[in-house]
Amino acid sequence: MEWSDVRIFLAVARSGSLGGAARSLKLSHPTVARRLRALEDDTGQVLLQRHREGVVLTDAGNAIVRLAEEMEASALAMQRRLAGVRNKAQGRLRISSADWFASYVLPPVLQAMATSHPEVLPEVITGARLFDVARREADIVFRVVPSTDAGIVQRRLMRLRYDVYVSESLAATKIEDDGAGAQLVLMDTAKYDYPDVTWLRRRLPRAGVVMTSNSRSLQAGMCARGLGLAVLPRAVGEQTPGLRQIDLGEPPPSRDIWMGYHEDLRDVDRLRAMVDLTVKMLGDEP
């Protein structure tokens, strides 16, 4: 039984379709279908039932999913362990964070990495999705919430301050105590909760909402165009031209930034170099 075929089986089971598995594995649809048939021929069982909207696991498929996941965990652990025996800071380093953190906070660290460790190639992956360190979707992650996954080494890196901003053209406009007449540019809370959104809605209950977005960069840009008030990480607000900080009588809630990586990679030199530089340049004083 080939591990590569089992890997494809898991991807199909998780995505619910051959096309979804093909996209996630960066393989062609025919290749996925062919390898699944090879696995079913090898086991002598039909593992997936095809239907018009995708695939579902058969009883035989359900019976081996857990075993397939154990194979995956062992294969990934082997990859991480082998990566850990290298003794030189070189190779690709996958870094996952929110887009604004990568754009406004990490650049000095990335520049320092390029100068001091030119043989390391950072691959920065941004977005709201939490990439899985155990599956090596990322080598190191920066998040506003700590990980609850087993085997993750993590530390609180820094306390990030937030402020309220308006465009320079609106800086002289009086904000009523209850927000009457004001417009807000907010983060989209459909998928995640944001303490700054809760705080601003409570602080200015009569303010209207003119736009929501899942992008801090877009939120800052529209605020700078005069669309409305926005609560932003200070690192974003201070680096966005055309914004002015305003005082609403109390500060917005701050957030902690957590840095994490898998314990099997703790001795990988390229990761160690990134961790040490990040702590030195961004870490809060103990």
C-alpha positions in Angstrom: 0.0 0.0 0.0 1.5 3.3 -1.1 1.4 6.2 1.4 0.9 8.6 -1.5 -2.4 6.8 -2.4 -3.5 6.9 1.3 -2.7 10.6 1.3 -5.0 11.2 -1.7 -7.7 9.1 -0.1 -7.6 11.3 3.0 -7.7 14.5 0.9 -10.8 13.2 -1.0 -12.5 12.2 2.3 -11.9 15.6 3.8 -12.9 17.7 0.8 -15.9 15.5 -0.2 -14.9 15.6 -3.9 -12.1 14.5 -6.3 -11.8 18.1 -7.6 -11.3 19.5 -4.1 -8.7 17.0 -3.3 -6.9 17.7 -6.6 -6.8 21.4 -5.9 -5.5 20.9 -2.3 -2.8 18.5 -3.4 -2.0 20.4 -6.6 -2.6 17.3 -8.7 -4.8 16.7 -11.8 -8.3 15.3 -11.4 -7.4 12.2 -13.5 -4.4 11.5 -11.3 -6.5 11.6 -8.1 -9.1 9.3 -9.7 -6.4 6.9 -10.9 -4.6 6.7 -7.5 -7.9 6.1 -5.7 -8.7 3.2 -8.0 -5.2 1.8 -7.4 -5.8 2.0 -3.6 -9.2 0.3 -3.9 -7.6 -2.4 -6.1 -4.9 -2.9 -3.5 -7.3 -3.2 -0.6 -9.9 -5.1 -2.5 -12.6 -2.7 -1.2 -14.7 0.1 -2.5 -13.7 3.0 -0.2 -15.6 5.9 -1.7 -19.1 6.1 -3.3 -19.3 8.6 -6.1 -22.5 10.6 -6.6 -23.5 13.7 -8.6 -22.4 16.2 -5.9 -19.1 14.5 -4.9 -18.2 11.4 -2.9 -19.0 9.8 0.4 -17.2 7.2 2.4 -18.4 3.6 2.2 -18.5 1.4 5.3 -15.0 0.1 4.3 -13.8 3.7 3.8 -15.1 4.8 7.2 -13.4 1.8 8.8 -9.9 2.9 7.7 -10.0 6.7 8.0 -8.6 6.6 11.5 -5.8 4.3 10.5 -5.1 6.5 7.5 -4.8 9.5 9.8 -2.4 7.6 12.0 -0.3 6.9 8.9 -0.4 10.6 8.0 0.7 11.6 11.5 3.6 9.2 11.4 4.7 10.4 7.9 4.5 14.0 8.9 6.4 13.3 12.1 9.1 11.6 10.1 9.4 14.7 7.8 9.6 17.1 10.7 12.2 14.9 12.5 14.4 14.6 9.3 14.1 18.4 8.8 15.4 18.8 12.4 18.7 17.1 11.7 19.9 19.8 9.3 22.7 21.9 10.8 22.6 24.9 8.6 20.1 27.8 8.3 19.0 27.2 4.7 15.9 26.1 2.8 12.3 27.2 2.6 10.6 28.5 5.8 6.7 28.7 5.7 5.4 31.6 7.8 1.7 32.0 8.4 0.0 35.2 9.7 -2.8 37.6 9.1 -2.2 39.8 6.1 -1.9 43.0 8.2 0.7 41.4 10.5 2.7 40.3 7.6 2.5 43.7 5.9 2.9 46.0 8.8 4.7 44.2 11.6 6.9 41.4 10.1 8.8 43.3 7.4 11.8 44.4 9.6 12.2 40.7 10.8 12.0 39.4 7.2 14.6 42.0 6.1 16.9 41.0 9.0 16.5 37.3 8.0 17.4 38.1 4.4 20.6 39.9 5.6 21.8 37.5 8.2 20.5 34.2 6.7 20.4 34.7 2.9 20.1 30.9 2.2 16.8 30.8 4.0 13.8 31.4 1.7 10.8 32.8 3.6 7.4 31.8 2.2 4.8 34.1 3.8 1.3 32.8 3.7 -1.4 35.3 4.7 -5.1 35.0 5.2 -7.8 34.3 7.8 -7.4 30.5 7.6 -5.5 28.9 10.5 -2.8 26.8 8.7 -2.0 23.5 10.4 1.5 23.3 11.8 1.3 19.6 12.5 0.6 18.9 8.8 3.5 21.3 7.8 1.1 23.7 6.1 3.3 26.2 7.9 6.5 26.0 9.9 5.8 29.0 12.2 2.6 30.9 12.8 1.6 34.2 14.3 -1.9 34.4 15.7 -4.0 36.5 18.1 -5.2 33.4 20.0 -3.0 30.6 21.4 -3.1 27.2 19.7 -4.8 24.3 21.5 -3.2 21.6 19.3 -0.9 19.0 20.8 2.8 19.2 20.2 2.9 23.0 19.5 5.6 25.1 21.2 4.3 28.6 21.6 4.9 31.8 23.5 3.2 35.2 23.8 5.3 37.4 21.6 3.9 40.9 22.1 1.0 43.0 23.3 -0.5 44.8 20.3 -2.1 48.2 20.9 -5.2 49.4 19.0 -6.4 52.9 18.4 -9.4 54.7 16.8 -8.6 56.4 13.5 -10.3 58.8 11.1 -9.1 60.4 7.9 -7.2 63.7 8.3 -10.1 65.4 6.5 -12.4 64.4 9.3 -10.1 64.9 12.2 -11.7 68.2 13.3 -15.3 66.7 13.2 -16.9 66.4 16.6 -17.9 62.9 17.6 -21.0 62.8 19.7 -20.8 60.8 22.9 -23.2 58.2 21.6 -21.9 58.3 18.1 -25.0 59.8 16.5 -24.2 60.9 13.0 -20.9 59.0 12.8 -20.1 56.1 10.4 -18.0 53.0 11.2 -15.7 50.9 9.1 -15.7 47.5 10.9 -14.1 44.1 10.7 -16.5 41.4 9.5 -17.7 39.4 12.4 -19.6 36.7 10.4 -16.8 34.1 11.1 -14.7 35.5 13.9 -15.3 37.7 16.9 -13.3 40.9 17.2 -13.0 42.6 20.6 -12.4 46.0 18.9 -15.8 45.7 17.0 -17.7 44.9 20.2 -15.9 47.8 22.0 -16.6 50.3 19.3 -20.3 49.4 18.9 -20.7 49.7 22.7 -18.8 53.0 22.8 -20.8 54.5 19.9 -24.1 52.8 20.0 -25.9 55.2 17.7 -23.2 55.2 15.0 -24.0 53.7 11.6 -22.0 51.0 9.9 -20.9 52.0 6.4 -18.8 49.0 5.5 -17.4 45.7 6.9 -14.4 43.8 5.7 -12.2 40.8 6.6 -9.1 42.8 5.7 -7.4 45.3 8.1 -5.6 46.8 5.1 -8.8 47.6 3.3 -10.4 48.8 6.5 -7.5 51.2 7.0 -7.6 52.4 3.3 -11.3 53.1 3.3 -11.0 54.9 6.7 -8.2 57.1 5.1 -10.5 58.0 2.3 -13.0 59.4 4.8 -15.6 56.7 4.8 -15.8 56.5 8.6 -14.1 55.7 11.9 -12.1 52.5 12.3 -10.3 50.7 15.1 -7.0 49.5 13.9 -3.8 47.9 15.2 -1.5 50.8 15.9 1.1 49.3 13.6 -1.4 49.6 10.7 -2.8 53.0 11.6 0.6 54.6 12.0 1.8 53.3 8.7 -1.3 54.2 6.6 -1.0 57.7 5.1 -4.0 60.1 5.7 -5.0 58.7 9.0 -5.3 60.6 12.3 -5.7 59.0 15.7 -8.6 60.3 17.9 -9.5 59.8 21.5 -12.9 58.5 22.5 -12.2 58.7 26.2 -11.0 55.2 26.7 -8.6 53.0 24.7 -9.8 50.0 22.6 -8.9 46.6 23.9 -5.4 45.3 23.1 -4.6 41.9 21.7 -1.8 39.4 22.4 0.2 38.0 19.5 1.2 34.3 19.9 4.1 32.7 18.0 4.0 28.9 17.6 5.7 26.0 15.8 5.8 22.2 16.1 8.1 20.7 18.8 9.7 18.4 16.2 11.1 21.5 14.5 12.5 23.2 17.5 16.1 22.4 16.5 15.8 23.3 12.8 18.3 26.1 12.3 16.3 28.1 9.8 13.3 28.1 12.2 15.5 28.8 15.2 17.0 31.8 13.4 13.5 33.2 12.7 12.4 32.7 16.2 15.4 34.3 17.8 15.2 37.3 15.4 11.5 37.8 16.0 11.8 37.6 19.8 14.7 40.1 19.7 13.0 42.6 17.4 9.4 42.3 18.3 9.2 40.6 21.7 7.9 42.4 24.7 10.4 43.0 27.5 10.1 40.2 30.1 
